[in-house]
Amino acid sequence: MGSNATPVDVDQLPGLNTLGVSVARLDHSPSGLNPPHTHPHPHASEVLIVLEGTLLVGFVTSNPENRLFSKLFNKGDVFVLPFGLIHFQYNIGHANALAIAAASSQNAGVITVANAVFESNPPINPDFLAKAFPLDKKVVEDLQERFQLENKEN
């Protein structure tokens, strides 16, 4: 998707154990994105610092409001992403973008929303997903197939 995360958490650096902090370098090519995701570990808020380029950064509040907060960030800008909320970054610029993300967890983990839903193993029943997302069952099956194929290629 045109982005790469290089994490430094307790798995890479055991000395972070119990410190409640981890960091990731986020490299985005032009039009690259870090798709909607969340961090499952408790209280993993995130601070994002843009070092190069321009990123559209956003998060969505919880139900029932589901309000989108987003803003364009340039070199030197800082943004705080509240814990537990779905968020994303998108390089809208014509050059590479670089950011550093620091989380208030030694291993924040990541759940990419679309992958979790359409790439689960075993697959979630397409009839259920068609009803949950108001989609035609064939669309759900196509999405599941596409995500499964992408997973095999990577």
Biotite code that builds the C-alpha atoms (Angstrom):
import biotite.structure as struc

atoms = struc.array([
    struc.Atom([0.000, 0.000, 0.000], chain_id="A", res_id=1, res_name="MET", atom_name="CA", element="C"),
    struc.Atom([3.009, 2.190, -0.343], chain_id="A", res_id=2, res_name="GLY", atom_name="CA", element="C"),
    struc.Atom([3.948, 2.391, 3.306], chain_id="A", res_id=3, res_name="SER", atom_name="CA", element="C"),
    struc.Atom([6.305, 0.533, 5.584], chain_id="A", res_id=4, res_name="ASN", atom_name="CA", element="C"),
    struc.Atom([6.437, 0.497, 9.371], chain_id="A", res_id=5, res_name="ALA", atom_name="CA", element="C"),
    struc.Atom([9.699, -0.348, 11.117], chain_id="A", res_id=6, res_name="THR", atom_name="CA", element="C"),
    struc.Atom([8.797, -0.995, 14.750], chain_id="A", res_id=7, res_name="PRO", atom_name="CA", element="C"),
    struc.Atom([10.979, -0.883, 17.816], chain_id="A", res_id=8, res_name="VAL", atom_name="CA", element="C"),
    struc.Atom([8.959, -2.518, 20.569], chain_id="A", res_id=9, res_name="ASP", atom_name="CA", element="C"),
    struc.Atom([9.545, -5.100, 23.264], chain_id="A", res_id=10, res_name="VAL", atom_name="CA", element="C"),
    struc.Atom([9.856, -7.844, 20.607], chain_id="A", res_id=11, res_name="ASP", atom_name="CA", element="C"),
    struc.Atom([12.835, -6.111, 18.968], chain_id="A", res_id=12, res_name="GLN", atom_name="CA", element="C"),
    struc.Atom([14.258, -4.577, 22.126], chain_id="A", res_id=13, res_name="LEU", atom_name="CA", element="C"),
    struc.Atom([13.471, -6.625, 25.270], chain_id="A", res_id=14, res_name="PRO", atom_name="CA", element="C"),
    struc.Atom([14.820, -3.790, 27.430], chain_id="A", res_id=15, res_name="GLY", atom_name="CA", element="C"),
    struc.Atom([11.542, -1.948, 26.756], chain_id="A", res_id=16, res_name="LEU", atom_name="CA", element="C"),
    struc.Atom([9.718, -4.501, 28.897], chain_id="A", res_id=17, res_name="ASN", atom_name="CA", element="C"),
    struc.Atom([7.624, -2.700, 31.549], chain_id="A", res_id=18, res_name="THR", atom_name="CA", element="C"),
    struc.Atom([8.613, 0.771, 30.264], chain_id="A", res_id=19, res_name="LEU", atom_name="CA", element="C"),
    struc.Atom([5.306, 1.377, 28.472], chain_id="A", res_id=20, res_name="GLY", atom_name="CA", element="C"),
    struc.Atom([6.801, 2.850, 25.299], chain_id="A", res_id=21, res_name="VAL", atom_name="CA", element="C"),
    struc.Atom([7.462, 1.783, 21.714], chain_id="A", res_id=22, res_name="SER", atom_name="CA", element="C"),
    struc.Atom([8.399, 3.616, 18.523], chain_id="A", res_id=23, res_name="VAL", atom_name="CA", element="C"),
    struc.Atom([7.950, 3.021, 14.803], chain_id="A", res_id=24, res_name="ALA", atom_name="CA", element="C"),
    struc.Atom([9.422, 4.640, 11.715], chain_id="A", res_id=25, res_name="ARG", atom_name="CA", element="C"),
    struc.Atom([6.723, 5.111, 9.066], chain_id="A", res_id=26, res_name="LEU", atom_name="CA", element="C"),
    struc.Atom([7.898, 5.465, 5.456], chain_id="A", res_id=27, res_name="ASP", atom_name="CA", element="C"),
    struc.Atom([5.229, 6.453, 2.923], chain_id="A", res_id=28, res_name="HIS", atom_name="CA", element="C"),
    struc.Atom([5.774, 6.630, -0.827], chain_id="A", res_id=29, res_name="SER", atom_name="CA", element="C"),
    struc.Atom([3.623, 9.121, -2.781], chain_id="A", res_id=30, res_name="PRO", atom_name="CA", element="C"),
    struc.Atom([-0.029, 8.025, -2.399], chain_id="A", res_id=31, res_name="SER", atom_name="CA", element="C"),
    struc.Atom([1.115, 5.460, 0.187], chain_id="A", res_id=32, res_name="GLY", atom_name="CA", element="C"),
    struc.Atom([-1.133, 4.789, 3.108], chain_id="A", res_id=33, res_name="LEU", atom_name="CA", element="C"),
    struc.Atom([-1.225, 3.173, 6.489], chain_id="A", res_id=34, res_name="ASN", atom_name="CA", element="C"),
    struc.Atom([-4.798, 1.840, 6.284], chain_id="A", res_id=35, res_name="PRO", atom_name="CA", element="C"),
    struc.Atom([-7.398, 2.202, 9.025], chain_id="A", res_id=36, res_name="PRO", atom_name="CA", element="C"),
    struc.Atom([-6.151, 0.337, 12.079], chain_id="A", res_id=37, res_name="HIS", atom_name="CA", element="C"),
    struc.Atom([-6.174, 0.304, 15.846], chain_id="A", res_id=38, res_name="THR", atom_name="CA", element="C"),
    struc.Atom([-3.843, -0.829, 18.594], chain_id="A", res_id=39, res_name="HIS", atom_name="CA", element="C"),
    struc.Atom([-5.374, -3.524, 20.812], chain_id="A", res_id=40, res_name="PRO", atom_name="CA", element="C"),
    struc.Atom([-3.213, -3.188, 23.887], chain_id="A", res_id=41, res_name="HIS", atom_name="CA", element="C"),
    struc.Atom([-4.709, -1.044, 26.660], chain_id="A", res_id=42, res_name="PRO", atom_name="CA", element="C"),
    struc.Atom([-4.016, 2.644, 26.662], chain_id="A", res_id=43, res_name="HIS", atom_name="CA", element="C"),
    struc.Atom([-1.822, 2.639, 23.553], chain_id="A", res_id=44, res_name="ALA", atom_name="CA", element="C"),
    struc.Atom([-2.161, 6.298, 22.623], chain_id="A", res_id=45, res_name="SER", atom_name="CA", element="C"),
    struc.Atom([0.106, 7.385, 19.805], chain_id="A", res_id=46, res_name="GLU", atom_name="CA", element="C"),
    struc.Atom([2.087, 10.537, 19.095], chain_id="A", res_id=47, res_name="VAL", atom_name="CA", element="C"),
    struc.Atom([2.882, 11.050, 15.410], chain_id="A", res_id=48, res_name="LEU", atom_name="CA", element="C"),
    struc.Atom([5.664, 13.407, 14.291], chain_id="A", res_id=49, res_name="ILE", atom_name="CA", element="C"),
    struc.Atom([6.014, 14.187, 10.584], chain_id="A", res_id=50, res_name="VAL", atom_name="CA", element="C"),
    struc.Atom([9.696, 14.489, 9.634], chain_id="A", res_id=51, res_name="LEU", atom_name="CA", element="C"),
    struc.Atom([9.311, 14.806, 5.835], chain_id="A", res_id=52, res_name="GLU", atom_name="CA", element="C"),
    struc.Atom([6.456, 15.273, 3.392], chain_id="A", res_id=53, res_name="GLY", atom_name="CA", element="C"),
    struc.Atom([2.737, 15.837, 3.857], chain_id="A", res_id=54, res_name="THR", atom_name="CA", element="C"),
    struc.Atom([0.382, 13.345, 5.494], chain_id="A", res_id=55, res_name="LEU", atom_name="CA", element="C"),
    struc.Atom([-3.360, 13.329, 5.891], chain_id="A", res_id=56, res_name="LEU", atom_name="CA", element="C"),
    struc.Atom([-3.844, 11.890, 9.375], chain_id="A", res_id=57, res_name="VAL", atom_name="CA", element="C"),
    struc.Atom([-7.163, 11.036, 10.919], chain_id="A", res_id=58, res_name="GLY", atom_name="CA", element="C"),
    struc.Atom([-9.119, 9.048, 13.449], chain_id="A", res_id=59, res_name="PHE", atom_name="CA", element="C"),
    struc.Atom([-12.760, 8.134, 13.963], chain_id="A", res_id=60, res_name="VAL", atom_name="CA", element="C"),
    struc.Atom([-14.496, 8.428, 17.337], chain_id="A", res_id=61, res_name="THR", atom_name="CA", element="C"),
    struc.Atom([-16.447, 5.520, 18.788], chain_id="A", res_id=62, res_name="SER", atom_name="CA", element="C"),
    struc.Atom([-20.105, 4.630, 18.248], chain_id="A", res_id=63, res_name="ASN", atom_name="CA", element="C"),
    struc.Atom([-22.650, 6.089, 17.930], chain_id="A", res_id=64, res_name="PRO", atom_name="CA", element="C"),
    struc.Atom([-21.088, 9.348, 16.702], chain_id="A", res_id=65, res_name="GLU", atom_name="CA", element="C"),
    struc.Atom([-18.316, 7.859, 14.484], chain_id="A", res_id=66, res_name="ASN", atom_name="CA", element="C"),
    struc.Atom([-16.980, 11.363, 13.879], chain_id="A", res_id=67, res_name="ARG", atom_name="CA", element="C"),
    struc.Atom([-13.934, 11.752, 11.641], chain_id="A", res_id=68, res_name="LEU", atom_name="CA", element="C"),
    struc.Atom([-11.167, 14.079, 12.791], chain_id="A", res_id=69, res_name="PHE", atom_name="CA", element="C"),
    struc.Atom([-8.512, 14.607, 10.136], chain_id="A", res_id=70, res_name="SER", atom_name="CA", element="C"),
    struc.Atom([-5.907, 17.174, 9.238], chain_id="A", res_id=71, res_name="LYS", atom_name="CA", element="C"),
    struc.Atom([-3.009, 17.708, 6.848], chain_id="A", res_id=72, res_name="LEU", atom_name="CA", element="C"),
    struc.Atom([0.353, 17.553, 8.547], chain_id="A", res_id=73, res_name="PHE", atom_name="CA", element="C"),
    struc.Atom([3.654, 18.805, 7.194], chain_id="A", res_id=74, res_name="ASN", atom_name="CA", element="C"),
    struc.Atom([7.259, 18.550, 8.304], chain_id="A", res_id=75, res_name="LYS", atom_name="CA", element="C"),
    struc.Atom([7.547, 19.306, 12.003], chain_id="A", res_id=76, res_name="GLY", atom_name="CA", element="C"),
    struc.Atom([3.849, 18.847, 12.807], chain_id="A", res_id=77, res_name="ASP", atom_name="CA", element="C"),
    struc.Atom([2.805, 16.628, 15.720], chain_id="A", res_id=78, res_name="VAL", atom_name="CA", element="C"),
    struc.Atom([-0.510, 14.840, 16.277], chain_id="A", res_id=79, res_name="PHE", atom_name="CA", element="C"),
    struc.Atom([-1.852, 12.729, 19.149], chain_id="A", res_id=80, res_name="VAL", atom_name="CA", element="C"),
    struc.Atom([-4.048, 9.745, 18.316], chain_id="A", res_id=81, res_name="LEU", atom_name="CA", element="C"),
    struc.Atom([-6.217, 8.702, 21.281], chain_id="A", res_id=82, res_name="PRO", atom_name="CA", element="C"),
    struc.Atom([-6.011, 5.074, 22.392], chain_id="A", res_id=83, res_name="PHE", atom_name="CA", element="C"),
    struc.Atom([-8.502, 2.551, 21.080], chain_id="A", res_id=84, res_name="GLY", atom_name="CA", element="C"),
    struc.Atom([-9.693, 4.569, 18.079], chain_id="A", res_id=85, res_name="LEU", atom_name="CA", element="C"),
    struc.Atom([-9.386, 3.586, 14.438], chain_id="A", res_id=86, res_name="ILE", atom_name="CA", element="C"),
    struc.Atom([-6.864, 5.844, 12.701], chain_id="A", res_id=87, res_name="HIS", atom_name="CA", element="C"),
    struc.Atom([-4.863, 6.172, 9.462], chain_id="A", res_id=88, res_name="PHE", atom_name="CA", element="C"),
    struc.Atom([-2.178, 8.091, 7.588], chain_id="A", res_id=89, res_name="GLN", atom_name="CA", element="C"),
    struc.Atom([-2.162, 8.888, 3.861], chain_id="A", res_id=90, res_name="TYR", atom_name="CA", element="C"),
    struc.Atom([0.644, 10.556, 1.904], chain_id="A", res_id=91, res_name="ASN", atom_name="CA", element="C"),
    struc.Atom([-1.150, 13.068, -0.296], chain_id="A", res_id=92, res_name="ILE", atom_name="CA", element="C"),
    struc.Atom([2.122, 14.650, -1.433], chain_id="A", res_id=93, res_name="GLY", atom_name="CA", element="C"),
    struc.Atom([4.202, 13.990, -4.559], chain_id="A", res_id=94, res_name="HIS", atom_name="CA", element="C"),
    struc.Atom([7.317, 13.059, -2.577], chain_id="A", res_id=95, res_name="ALA", atom_name="CA", element="C"),
    struc.Atom([8.087, 10.472, 0.061], chain_id="A", res_id=96, res_name="ASN", atom_name="CA", element="C"),
    struc.Atom([6.856, 11.142, 3.591], chain_id="A", res_id=97, res_name="ALA", atom_name="CA", element="C"),
    struc.Atom([8.524, 10.059, 6.800], chain_id="A", res_id=98, res_name="LEU", atom_name="CA", element="C"),
    struc.Atom([7.013, 10.020, 10.278], chain_id="A", res_id=99, res_name="ALA", atom_name="CA", element="C"),
    struc.Atom([7.823, 8.671, 13.700], chain_id="A", res_id=100, res_name="ILE", atom_name="CA", element="C"),
    struc.Atom([5.056, 7.174, 15.803], chain_id="A", res_id=101, res_name="ALA", atom_name="CA", element="C"),
    struc.Atom([5.539, 6.664, 19.521], chain_id="A", res_id=102, res_name="ALA", atom_name="CA", element="C"),
    struc.Atom([3.019, 4.629, 21.491], chain_id="A", res_id=103, res_name="ALA", atom_name="CA", element="C"),
    struc.Atom([2.353, 4.556, 25.213], chain_id="A", res_id=104, res_name="SER", atom_name="CA", element="C"),
    struc.Atom([2.738, 0.784, 25.250], chain_id="A", res_id=105, res_name="SER", atom_name="CA", element="C"),
    struc.Atom([5.789, -1.465, 25.080], chain_id="A", res_id=106, res_name="GLN", atom_name="CA", element="C"),
    struc.Atom([3.923, -3.486, 22.427], chain_id="A", res_id=107, res_name="ASN", atom_name="CA", element="C"),
    struc.Atom([0.865, -1.668, 21.119], chain_id="A", res_id=108, res_name="ALA", atom_name="CA", element="C"),
    struc.Atom([0.104, -4.339, 18.516], chain_id="A", res_id=109, res_name="GLY", atom_name="CA", element="C"),
    struc.Atom([-1.893, -3.516, 15.415], chain_id="A", res_id=110, res_name="VAL", atom_name="CA", element="C"),
    struc.Atom([-5.221, -4.615, 13.980], chain_id="A", res_id=111, res_name="ILE", atom_name="CA", element="C"),
    struc.Atom([-5.760, -3.467, 10.395], chain_id="A", res_id=112, res_name="THR", atom_name="CA", element="C"),
    struc.Atom([-9.538, -3.272, 10.093], chain_id="A", res_id=113, res_name="VAL", atom_name="CA", element="C"),
    struc.Atom([-10.045, -4.576, 6.545], chain_id="A", res_id=114, res_name="ALA", atom_name="CA", element="C"),
    struc.Atom([-7.520, -7.396, 6.995], chain_id="A", res_id=115, res_name="ASN", atom_name="CA", element="C"),
    struc.Atom([-9.121, -8.515, 10.254], chain_id="A", res_id=116, res_name="ALA", atom_name="CA", element="C"),
    struc.Atom([-12.570, -8.636, 8.667], chain_id="A", res_id=117, res_name="VAL", atom_name="CA", element="C"),
    struc.Atom([-11.849, -9.960, 5.170], chain_id="A", res_id=118, res_name="PHE", atom_name="CA", element="C"),
    struc.Atom([-8.688, -11.995, 5.759], chain_id="A", res_id=119, res_name="GLU", atom_name="CA", element="C"),
    struc.Atom([-9.611, -13.896, 8.937], chain_id="A", res_id=120, res_name="SER", atom_name="CA", element="C"),
    struc.Atom([-8.665, -17.550, 9.157], chain_id="A", res_id=121, res_name="ASN", atom_name="CA", element="C"),
    struc.Atom([-11.043, -19.294, 8.964], chain_id="A", res_id=122, res_name="PRO", atom_name="CA", element="C"),
    struc.Atom([-13.106, -16.763, 6.995], chain_id="A", res_id=123, res_name="PRO", atom_name="CA", element="C"),
    struc.Atom([-16.051, -15.039, 8.648], chain_id="A", res_id=124, res_name="ILE", atom_name="CA", element="C"),
    struc.Atom([-19.293, -16.285, 7.130], chain_id="A", res_id=125, res_name="ASN", atom_name="CA", element="C"),
    struc.Atom([-20.015, -14.088, 4.053], chain_id="A", res_id=126, res_name="PRO", atom_name="CA", element="C"),
    struc.Atom([-23.769, -14.084, 4.813], chain_id="A", res_id=127, res_name="ASP", atom_name="CA", element="C"),
    struc.Atom([-23.006, -12.497, 8.189], chain_id="A", res_id=128, res_name="PHE", atom_name="CA", element="C"),
    struc.Atom([-20.630, -9.896, 6.698], chain_id="A", res_id=129, res_name="LEU", atom_name="CA", element="C"),
    struc.Atom([-23.108, -9.051, 3.918], chain_id="A", res_id=130, res_name="ALA", atom_name="CA", element="C"),
    struc.Atom([-25.704, -8.290, 6.570], chain_id="A", res_id=131, res_name="LYS", atom_name="CA", element="C"),
    struc.Atom([-23.277, -6.462, 8.915], chain_id="A", res_id=132, res_name="ALA", atom_name="CA", element="C"),
    struc.Atom([-21.915, -4.185, 6.162], chain_id="A", res_id=133, res_name="PHE", atom_name="CA", element="C"),
    struc.Atom([-25.086, -3.887, 3.994], chain_id="A", res_id=134, res_name="PRO", atom_name="CA", element="C"),
    struc.Atom([-23.253, -5.410, 1.000], chain_id="A", res_id=135, res_name="LEU", atom_name="CA", element="C"),
    struc.Atom([-24.167, -7.990, -1.587], chain_id="A", res_id=136, res_name="ASP", atom_name="CA", element="C"),
    struc.Atom([-22.829, -11.421, -0.591], chain_id="A", res_id=137, res_name="LYS", atom_name="CA", element="C"),
    struc.Atom([-20.859, -11.605, -3.861], chain_id="A", res_id=138, res_name="LYS", atom_name="CA", element="C"),
    struc.Atom([-19.036, -8.349, -2.986], chain_id="A", res_id=139, res_name="VAL", atom_name="CA", element="C"),
    struc.Atom([-18.074, -9.824, 0.399], chain_id="A", res_id=140, res_name="VAL", atom_name="CA", element="C"),
    struc.Atom([-16.835, -13.039, -1.226], chain_id="A", res_id=141, res_name="GLU", atom_name="CA", element="C"),
    struc.Atom([-14.804, -11.024, -3.748], chain_id="A", res_id=142, res_name="ASP", atom_name="CA", element="C"),
    struc.Atom([-13.231, -8.974, -0.943], chain_id="A", res_id=143, res_name="LEU", atom_name="CA", element="C"),
    struc.Atom([-12.400, -12.111, 1.035], chain_id="A", res_id=144, res_name="GLN", atom_name="CA", element="C"),
    struc.Atom([-10.799, -13.684, -2.038], chain_id="A", res_id=145, res_name="GLU", atom_name="CA", element="C"),
    struc.Atom([-8.808, -10.533, -2.825], chain_id="A", res_id=146, res_name="ARG", atom_name="CA", element="C"),
    struc.Atom([-7.463, -10.255, 0.727], chain_id="A", res_id=147, res_name="PHE", atom_name="CA", element="C"),
    struc.Atom([-6.614, -13.969, 0.883], chain_id="A", res_id=148, res_name="GLN", atom_name="CA", element="C"),
    struc.Atom([-4.718, -13.712, -2.433], chain_id="A", res_id=149, res_name="LEU", atom_name="CA", element="C"),
    struc.Atom([-2.848, -10.587, -1.278], chain_id="A", res_id=150, res_name="GLU", atom_name="CA", element="C"),
    struc.Atom([-1.839, -12.385, 1.899], chain_id="A", res_id=151, res_name="ASN", atom_name="CA", element="C"),
    struc.Atom([-0.427, -15.333, -0.104], chain_id="A", res_id=152, res_name="LYS", atom_name="CA", element="C"),
    struc.Atom([1.577, -12.957, -2.345], chain_id="A", res_id=153, res_name="GLU", atom_name="CA", element="C"),
    struc.Atom([3.170, -11.227, 0.657], chain_id="A", res_id=154, res_name="ASN", atom_name="CA", element="C"),
])
